[in-house]
């Protein structure tokens, strides 16, 4: 199995975050009915979450366990 490129990891991280942004906004808005609260949460949580996911993804690329050569 070939290693993923950094660009592939970035694209995966960004596309994943887009899905989560939509789900998080919808849930927070439905619970609070406050757009500003939902947007504020999204900005803070997605900035650090995207960065952490990228690091996580790159770390897993270095782990050989469970992959076939």
FIMAR-667047 format. One record per atom (N, C-alpha, C): atom name; x, y, z. Coordinates in steps of 0.2 Angstrom, whole numbers, padded with zeros to 4 digits, m for minus. Example, Ala and Ser with C-alpha at 12.3 -4.5 7.8 and 13.67 -1.06 7.14 Angstrom:
<recs>
REC   atom      xx      yy      zz
REC      N    0066   m0028    0039
REC     CA    0062   m0022    0039
REC      C    0066   m0016    0039
REC      N    0064   m0011    0035
REC     CA    0068   m0005    0036
REC      C    0064    0000    0039
</recs>
This chain:
<recs>
REC   atom      xx      yy      zz
REC      N    0004   m0006    0000
REC     CA    0000    0000    0000
REC      C    0004    0006    0000
REC      N    0004    0011   m0005
REC     CA    0008    0017   m0005
REC      C    0006    0022    0000
REC      N    0011    0026    0002
REC     CA    0010    0031    0007
REC      C    0006    0036    0004
REC      N    0001    0040    0008
REC     CA   m0002    0045    0006
REC      C    0002    0051    0006
REC      N    0001    0056    0001
REC     CA    0005    0062    0001
REC      C    0002    0067    0006
REC      N    0006    0072    0007
REC     CA    0004    0077    0012
REC      C   m0002    0081    0009
REC      N   m0002    0082    0002
REC     CA   m0008    0085   m0001
REC      C   m0014    0081    0000
REC      N   m0014    0074   m0001
REC     CA   m0020    0070    0000
REC      C   m0022    0070    0008
REC      N   m0018    0071    0012
REC     CA   m0020    0071    0019
REC      C   m0023    0078    0021
REC      N   m0021    0083    0017
REC     CA   m0024    0090    0018
REC      C   m0031    0090    0015
REC      N   m0032    0087    0009
REC     CA   m0038    0087    0006
REC      C   m0043    0082    0010
REC      N   m0041    0077    0013
REC     CA   m0045    0073    0017
REC      C   m0047    0076    0024
REC      N   m0042    0080    0027
REC     CA   m0044    0084    0033
REC      C   m0049    0089    0032
REC      N   m0048    0093    0026
REC     CA   m0052    0098    0025
REC      C   m0059    0096    0023
REC      N   m0060    0091    0019
REC     CA   m0066    0088    0017
REC      C   m0070    0085    0023
REC      N   m0066    0082    0027
REC     CA   m0069    0079    0034
REC      C   m0072    0085    0038
REC      N   m0068    0090    0038
REC     CA   m0070    0096    0043
REC      C   m0076    0099    0040
REC      N   m0077    0099    0033
REC     CA   m0083    0102    0030
REC      C   m0089    0099    0032
REC      N   m0089    0092    0032
REC     CA   m0095    0088    0034
REC      C   m0096    0089    0042
REC      N   m0091    0089    0046
REC     CA   m0092    0091    0053
REC      C   m0095    0098    0055
REC      N   m0092    0103    0051
REC     CA   m0095    0109    0052
REC      C   m0102    0110    0051
REC      N   m0105    0107    0045
REC     CA   m0112    0107    0044
REC      C   m0116    0103    0049
REC      N   m0113    0097    0052
REC     CA   m0117    0094    0057
REC      C   m0117    0097    0063
REC      N   m0111    0100    0065
REC     CA   m0110    0104    0072
REC      C   m0115    0110    0072
REC      N   m0114    0114    0066
REC     CA   m0119    0120    0066
REC      C   m0126    0118    0066
REC      N   m0128    0113    0063
REC     CA   m0135    0111    0063
REC      C   m0137    0109    0070
REC      N   m0133    0105    0073
REC     CA   m0135    0103    0080
REC      C   m0135    0109    0085
REC      N   m0130    0113    0085
REC     CA   m0130    0118    0090
REC      C   m0135    0123    0089
REC      N   m0137    0125    0082
REC     CA   m0142    0129    0081
REC      C   m0149    0126    0083
REC      N   m0150    0120    0082
REC     CA   m0156    0117    0084
REC      C   m0157    0117    0091
REC      N   m0152    0116    0095
REC     CA   m0152    0116    0102
REC      C   m0153    0123    0105
REC      N   m0150    0128    0102
REC     CA   m0149    0135    0105
REC      C   m0154    0140    0101
REC      N   m0155    0139    0095
REC     CA   m0158    0144    0091
REC      C   m0154    0150    0090
REC      N   m0148    0150    0091
REC     CA   m0143    0156    0091
REC      C   m0138    0155    0086
REC      N   m0139    0158    0080
REC     CA   m0134    0158    0075
REC      C   m0127    0160    0077
REC      N   m0126    0165    0081
REC     CA   m0120    0168    0083
REC      C   m0116    0163    0088
REC      N   m0120    0160    0092
REC     CA   m0117    0155    0096
REC      C   m0114    0149    0092
REC      N   m0118    0146    0087
REC     CA   m0116    0141    0083
REC      C   m0110    0143    0079
REC      N   m0110    0149    0076
REC     CA   m0104    0151    0072
REC      C   m0098    0151    0076
REC      N   m0099    0154    0082
REC     CA   m0093    0155    0087
REC      C   m0090    0148    0089
REC      N   m0094    0144    0090
REC     CA   m0092    0137    0092
REC      C   m0088    0134    0086
REC      N   m0091    0135    0080
REC     CA   m0088    0132    0074
REC      C   m0081    0135    0073
REC      N   m0080    0141    0073
REC     CA   m0074    0144    0072
REC      C   m0068    0142    0077
REC      N   m0070    0142    0083
REC     CA   m0065    0139    0088
REC      C   m0063    0132    0087
REC      N   m0068    0128    0087
REC     CA   m0067    0121    0087
REC      C   m0064    0118    0080
REC      N   m0066    0121    0075
REC     CA   m0063    0119    0069
REC      C   m0056    0121    0067
REC      N   m0054    0126    0070
REC     CA   m0047    0129    0069
REC      C   m0042    0124    0072
REC      N   m0044    0122    0078
REC     CA   m0039    0117    0081
REC      C   m0040    0110    0079
REC      N   m0046    0108    0078
REC     CA   m0048    0101    0076
REC      C   m0045    0099    0069
REC      N   m0045    0104    0064
REC     CA   m0042    0102    0058
REC      C   m0034    0101    0059
REC      N   m0031    0105    0062
REC     CA   m0024    0105    0063
REC      C   m0022    0098    0067
REC      N   m0026    0096    0072
REC     CA   m0025    0090    0076
REC      C   m0026    0084    0071
REC      N   m0031    0084    0067
REC     CA   m0033    0079    0063
REC      C   m0027    0078    0058
REC      N   m0024    0083    0055
REC     CA   m0019    0083    0050
REC      C   m0013    0079    0053
REC      N   m0011    0081    0059
REC     CA   m0006    0078    0063
REC      C   m0007    0070    0064
REC      N   m0013    0069    0066
REC     CA   m0015    0062    0068
REC      C   m0015    0058    0061
REC      N   m0017    0061    0056
REC     CA   m0017    0057    0049
REC      C   m0010    0056    0047
REC      N   m0005    0061    0048
REC     CA    0002    0060    0046
REC      C    0005    0054    0051
REC      N    0003    0054    0057
REC     CA    0006    0050    0062
REC      C    0004    0043    0060
REC      N   m0002    0042    0058
REC     CA   m0004    0035    0056
REC      C   m0001    0033    0049
REC      N    0001    0037    0045
REC     CA    0005    0035    0039
REC      C    0012    0032    0041
REC      N    0014    0033    0047
REC     CA    0021    0031    0049
REC      C    0020    0024    0053
REC      N    0014    0022    0054
REC     CA    0012    0016    0058
REC      C    0011    0010    0053
REC      N    0015    0005    0053
REC     CA    0015    0000    0048
REC      C    0009   m0006    0050
REC      N    0007   m0006    0056
REC     CA    0003   m0011    0059
REC      C   m0004   m0011    0055
REC      N   m0006   m0016    0053
REC     CA   m0013   m0017    0049
REC      C   m0012   m0016    0042
REC      N   m0007   m0014    0039
REC     CA   m0006   m0012    0032
REC      C   m0003   m0018    0028
REC      N   m0004   m0019    0022
REC     CA   m0001   m0024    0018
REC      C    0004   m0021    0014
REC      N    0009   m0024    0013
REC     CA    0014   m0022    0008
REC      C    0013   m0024    0001
</recs>
